[in-house]
Amino acid sequence: MELTFDDSDTDRELQNGIDSIVHWSSTWQLKLADSKCHHMRVGLISFKPVQYVINNSLLHSVTSSTDLGIKMSSNLSFSEHINTLCFKKSSPFCFSQ
């Protein structure tokens, strides 16, 4: 027996979540900076492309993002973050692979 997974329901739920955040921010008069928003699918497998919308603007899909100084990548690797730190600080503990 083969198990299949249809992620269209998940994509719909994620868009509903985004819409809820937009509604909440509008209710409390907190403007979202949609130009600074993006989405990233995380995992070790490839995903089909998906588009989400915020305030009638398409959210850009990215493969890496920085949050609170930590650079995260969609393939769960920290090498991009480590390379960024080594370049900035020239740390003796950093080395190239």
C-alpha positions in Angstrom: 0.0 0.0 0.0 1.4 3.4 -1.0 0.8 6.4 1.1 0.4 9.7 -0.7 0.3 13.2 0.7 -1.7 16.1 -0.9 -0.3 19.3 0.4 -2.9 21.5 -1.3 -4.9 21.5 2.0 -1.8 22.6 3.9 -1.1 25.4 1.4 -4.7 26.6 1.8 -4.4 26.5 5.6 -1.2 28.5 5.5 -2.8 31.1 3.3 -5.8 31.2 5.7 -3.2 31.8 8.6 -1.6 34.6 6.6 -5.1 36.1 6.0 -5.8 35.9 9.7 -2.6 37.8 10.6 -3.4 40.5 8.0 -6.9 40.8 9.5 -5.6 41.0 13.1 -3.0 43.6 12.1 -5.6 45.7 10.4 -7.9 45.5 13.4 -5.2 46.7 15.7 -3.9 49.3 13.1 -0.5 47.7 12.9 0.7 48.0 9.3 2.5 45.0 8.0 5.6 45.7 5.9 4.6 43.3 3.1 7.7 44.3 1.1 9.8 42.7 3.9 7.8 39.5 4.1 8.7 36.3 2.3 8.2 32.6 2.7 10.6 29.6 2.8 9.8 26.0 2.6 12.1 24.0 4.8 13.1 20.4 4.3 15.5 18.0 2.7 13.1 17.2 -0.1 12.1 19.4 -3.0 8.6 21.0 -2.9 6.4 22.1 -5.7 6.3 25.8 -6.1 3.6 27.6 -4.2 2.4 31.2 -4.0 1.1 33.0 -1.0 -0.4 36.5 -0.9 -0.3 39.2 1.8 -2.2 42.4 1.3 -2.8 41.5 -2.4 1.0 41.3 -2.9 2.7 38.1 -3.8 5.1 36.8 -1.1 8.5 36.0 -2.5 9.9 32.5 -2.1 13.4 32.4 -0.7 15.9 29.6 0.0 17.6 31.4 3.0 16.6 34.0 5.5 18.1 35.8 8.5 16.1 36.2 11.7 17.5 37.5 14.9 21.0 37.3 13.4 20.7 33.6 12.5 20.9 32.8 8.8 18.7 29.8 8.0 18.5 27.9 4.8 15.8 25.7 3.3 18.0 22.6 3.3 18.6 22.9 7.0 22.3 23.6 6.6 24.1 26.2 8.8 27.1 26.5 6.4 25.9 29.8 4.9 25.5 31.3 8.5 28.9 30.0 9.5 30.5 31.4 6.4 28.9 34.8 7.0 30.2 34.9 10.6 33.7 33.9 9.5 33.8 36.6 6.8 32.6 39.3 9.2 34.9 38.5 12.2 37.9 36.7 10.6 37.7 34.3 13.5 40.6 31.9 14.0 38.0 29.2 14.6 36.5 29.5 11.2 37.9 27.5 8.4 36.9 26.7 4.8 35.7 23.2 3.9 
